[in-house]
Amino acid sequence: QPRPTQANRVWVSDITCLPLASGAWAYRCAFQGACTKQVVDWQVRADVPKNLITSTLQGLLAQRPAQGIIVRSDRGGQYVGNVYRVLLRDAKAQISHRRRGKCDGNAQAESRWSRLKTEVLEARDWPVFSDLADAQVSVAAYFDYYNHDRRHSSIGYQKPYQFHQQQLNNIT
């Protein structure tokens, strides 16, 4: 698929897990603008990933209209479930899943997790997060840095929030 050239045309999403000191896992979901690289909404929770994804999507849809937006993800059970599909259908958004057997179909979302793990997780001692609150605060700080301070070569070494705002100004 061609790379999106406007803000709020394509969102990408994926989940990953974070190790907690208790031996349990926290689950993290994020939605990111494919053109601007801005993380537009995210959550870190301790419950089942299916609930995490629908809850994150509901929060995003409450903030931003999704009519006509394409939402890309992998084919994980959380992303093909009825609740997720109905939320997107009711918002008049389109679902886009990678093809079976194609690991690069959700590369942008996977790359975001790789960066977070490289830039944050590897700098911390195992078991990385003391508890769920520590994971939530750490991810919030990282995404604030990611959106407002981290420069991306794919958007001309601009910061995602800044680039997103420029894209919105170009539309109006």
Secondary structure, DSSP 8 states (H G I E B T S, - for coil): -----STTSEEEEEEEEEEBTTS-EEEEEEEEETTT--EEEEEEESS-HHHHHHHHHHHHHHHS--TT-EEEE---HHHHSHHHHHHHHHTT-EEEE--TT-TTTTHHHHHHHHHHHHHTGGGS-TT-BSSHHHHHHHHHHHHHHHHHT--BGGGTTB-HHHHHHHHHHHH-
